[in-house]
Amino acid sequence: MLTFYRIWYNILSMSGFLFNPKTPNDIAKELVEKIKQHRKKLKISQVQLATKSGVSLGSIKRFESKYEISLNSFIKILIALNLEQDLENLFMQKNYNSIDEVING
């Protein structure tokens, strides 16, 4: 019986019917870590980010440790780190004129 389930699982996996195994917390952690790395790359401290973004230091710390923040504060942080264009591009769909454009980017 275990073999049947394994085969069925493989079929569903190949067909794209299984959901992403990542939890919302996993995704939030990855996103926050990328933003935190970017902040550090720019040599901006949490205190400096709080001042520059207008988001409280406590909110910055909670964001980087517990991945919790309001959408408004999140956007302020992205603007302060010059990442707002990445957010704007998140849901933009590129229009292709040919299959060559799809293949070659």
N, C-alpha and C positions, 0 to 999 in steps of 0.2 A: 504494500500500500504506500509506503514511503516513496518508492520509485515513481508511482503515479503522480504524487504531489510534486516531486522534483521535476518531472517532465512537464507538468502543467505550469509550474513556476517558470521554467525555461521558456516555454512558449509565450507566456504572458510578458516576460521580460523582453524577449526579442520583438514582440509586437508593440511595445511601448505602453502597455496597459497598466503597468505597476506604477504607483506613485513614487515621487522622489523620496528616498529614505531619510533625507535630512529633515530635522524638526525645525520649527520656526526659530527656536533658540540657537540651533546650529548655524542657521543662515545669518541671524543677527550677530552672532559671535564673529563670523567671518567678515561681515561688513564692517563691524566696529574695529576689528583688528586692522583692516586695510586703512581705515580712516585714521586710526591711532598711529600707524606706521607713517602715513603721509604727514601727520602733524609733527612727528619726531624728525622726519627727513627735512622738514622746513625749520627745524630747531625752534619750535614754538612750544612753550610750556603750557600746562593746563591753565595756569593763572593768566598767561598772555592770551590764550584762546578765549577764556571767559571774558576778558576785557574787550578783545577785538570783536567777538561775536555778540556780546550783550547777553550771553547765557550765563547763569550763575555757576560759580566754581563747583558747587554741590551737584548741579545737574550734569556738568562735564564729567565729574568723577563717577556719578551713577551710570552715565552713558557708557563710559569706558570699562566699568567693572560689572555692571548688571545688565547692560544693553537696553536700558530703559530711558526714554526721552520723548517729549512731545514732538509732533511733526514740525511745528513751528520752530522749536529750538534746534531740531535736526537740520532744518534748512538754513538757519542762521550759522550753524557750525560749518556746513558745506560752503556757504558764501565766504566765511572768514578764511577758509582754507583754499579758496579758489577752485572748488569742486562742483559748483552749481551747474556747470555745463554737463558734467557727467550725469547729474540727475535729470536734466532736460533731455539728454540723449537716451535715457534708460528705456523709454517706450517709443522712441522714434523708429519707424520702419523704413528701411532704405528701399527705394523703388529701383528696380533693375529693368533695363531696356532689352537685355539679351541674356542668354545662358552663359555667354562668355564673361559678362560682368559678375554673374553669380560665382562662377568658378574662380575668376582671377581677383575677386574683391573689388 
